[in-house]
Amino acid sequence: MAPEPVRSAQTQAIERGAALALFPIAATPGYYLLPASLQEQILVQCAPQGLAYLALGLWAMRNHAVVSHLGLGKGNVRDGLRWGFLTGLLLGCLNSFVILSAYPSLGYDIGFLKTTPHAQLPFLVMVPWFICGIALFVELNFRGFLLGRLAELESGVWGARWSRQLSPLALLTSTLVFAFDPFMVHTFQHLHWIAVWDGLIWGALWLRTRNLYITIVAHAVEVIVMYSAVRLALMS
């Protein structure tokens, strides 16, 4: 069972500007309303995440205790490493099986993975440096900022203490925005559906623990396992 969230006076600080998260969230479905020619542009695909980091910066300027709001307190590090590694290892093994066995058995081609930007980088650049960097920024965006701010808004709607740890609407919304991120869909095609259960699991862990280190480590370990397994299988 995951550890109890670390609580302090800072985590109870009044938060301002949580609604800023709604702008990058709206940008994701907005992308799919664009003409196909625009959807092919890499800058357009990256626009929702770029907007999210801009919103994160504006939100951080309006708040104190930003580190605590995001779940990056010093007291979270040890549990983050332990639970993150375990979660990432389990999901990495599961998703490697799905990619290498389940998808091909259903008739899906995974050969395109040889041509992704990630596959073009040297292995020792991707593992662990690039993957860890991706995990840090993606989790800071989708779990720490977007999910966290949506949970804050949802708790204000329900007005109940339990809503901060459950936040079902925030969890579902942030998961769908993550799984249907334009760059992810364009790069990983039909495999982007894996991000649905990843997003639900990572999001539920963040809501339960308010510990972003768990999801950062889980994300990094999972992708290292998957990347290594898939690269080895496709090169053999």
N, C-alpha and C positions, 0 to 999 in steps of 0.2 A: 504494500500500500504506500502511495506517495506521501512524503512528509507534509506536516502542517505548514501553511504559509507563514513566513516570518513577518511578524507584526511589530510596528513601531509607531511613534507619534507621527513620523513622516508619512507613513502609508495612509494615514487618516487625513492628510492635508487636503484642503479643498482644491479640486482640479478645475482648471479653466481651459476653454477652447477645445473640448473633446469633439465638438461637432466638425472640427477641421478634417477629421478622418472621413467624413461623408463625401468629400470632393474626390479623392482618389478612388474611393469605392464606386462612386457613380461613373468614373472614367472607364472602368472595365466593361460594363455592359454598353457604354457609349461607343467603345471601340468597335463592337460587333455591328453597330449601325452604320459604320462608315463604308464607303465604296471599297470593293475588293482591291483596287489599285492602291488605295491608301493603307489598307491593312497589311500590305506586303512591305511597307517601309519600316525599317528597323527602328527609326526614331519614334514612329507612331506606336509600334509595339511596346516600346519601353516607356511611353508617356505616362501610363498609370502609376508605375513604380516611381518614376521621376517626380510626379506630382505628390506621391505619398511621402517621399523624403523631404520635399519642400514643406508639406503640411506638418511633418514631424518637427522640422526646424522651427516653424512658426509656433507650434504648440509648446515646444521646449522653452521658447523665449517668454512665454506667458505663465510658466509654472515654476515653482520651487519643487524640490524633492523629485526631480525628473527621474533620477536613478531608481528611486523606490517605486515610482509609478510604473516604470518599465519592468521591474522585477530583477534589477541588477545590483541589489544590495550585497555588501561583502559577506553577510551571513548566509547567502544563498549558494556560495561557490561550491562547498563540499557536497551538498545534496545534489547540486546541479551536475557535477561530474559523475557521481555514482548513478543516479537515476537516468541521466542523459545517456551514459554509455550503455546501460542495460537496455533502455528503450530503443536506442539506435541500432544496437546489435540485432535485436529481435526483428525489428522492422526491415533492416537491411537484408537479413536472410529470407524473410517472407517475400519482400519485393523482388529480390533476385530470382526467386523461384517463379514468381508471377511473370516477370519479363522474359526469362529464358525458357520456361516450360509452358505456363498457362496461355500466354498470348499466342505463341506459335502454334499450339495445339488447336486454337480457335481460328487459325488461318491468317493471323495478323503477321505482317512482315516487320522484323526489327532490324533489318539490314541498314536502314537509314541512320541508325545510331552511329555508324562509322563516319558519317559526314557532318555530324553536329559540331559546333564550335568547340565543345568540351573534348571531343575525340581528337581534335587537331592539335591540342596542346600536349607537350611531353608528359608522360605519366608522373614524373617526379615534380612537375610543376602543379599538376592537378591534385596529387596526393602528397601531403595533406594541405598544402598552402592555399591553393585556389579554392578548393572545396570548403575549407574552414572559413575563408573570407566570405564566400557566398552564403554559408550558413549563418554567419554573424549578421550580415546586412539583411538577409531575407527574414530572419526571425525578428530582428529589431523592427522591421517594417510590419510584417503580417501578424505576428503575435504580440510583440511588445507595444506597438503603436496602434495598429488598426483594431485588433481584437480588444486590446485594453481600453481603448476609447469607446468602442461600441458597447462593451460591458458596462462602462461608466454611464453611458447614455441610457442603456436598458435598465440599469438599477434605479435610475431616476424615474423611469416610467412605472415600474412595478412597485417601487418603494418598500421592498422587502429585503431583509438581510441575506436570505438565501440566494437572491438573484445575482449577487456579485460572484458567487462561485459556480452558478449554473449558467446563467446568461445564454439560454438556448438560441435566441435570435442572433445574438452577437457571434456565437460559435458557428452557426450555420452560414451566416453572411460572410464572415471572414474566410471560412473554408472554401466557399464557392468562388470568392474573389481570388483566393490563392490558386485554386485548381484551374480556373479559367483565365489566369493571367495571360495576356496576349503573347508575350514572349515565350512563356512556357508551352502554350498550345502550339505555337508555330514551330518551336524547336523540337518538342517531343511528341507531337501529333497525338495519336490515340493513347499513348502512354500517360498523357497528362491526367487521366482518370485516377491513377495511383495517388495523386496529390489529394484526392478527396478524403480517403481514410487517413492519410498522413496528417492532413490539416485538422481533421476531427480529433485525432489522438493528441497531437501536439497542442492544439487549442484547449482541449479538456485538461491536459496537464498544467498548462499555464493558468487557467482559471482556478484549478484546485490548489495550486501551490504559490501562484504569483512569483514564480522563479523562472526567469528567462534563460538562465544558464542551462536548465534542463533541456529546453527545446533547441538551443543552439548546439549543445553537445550531441543530442539525439539526431538532429539534422545532419551534422557533420559526419558522425559515425555511420549513420545509415547510408549516406551517399558514397562514402569511401568504400563500404562493403559492396554496394550495388555497382559502382563504377569499376571497381577491381574485378568483380565477377563477370560483368558484361564484357569488359574489355578483353579479359582472358578468353572468354568463350568465342567472341567474334574474331579474335586474332588466331585462334587455334584451327 
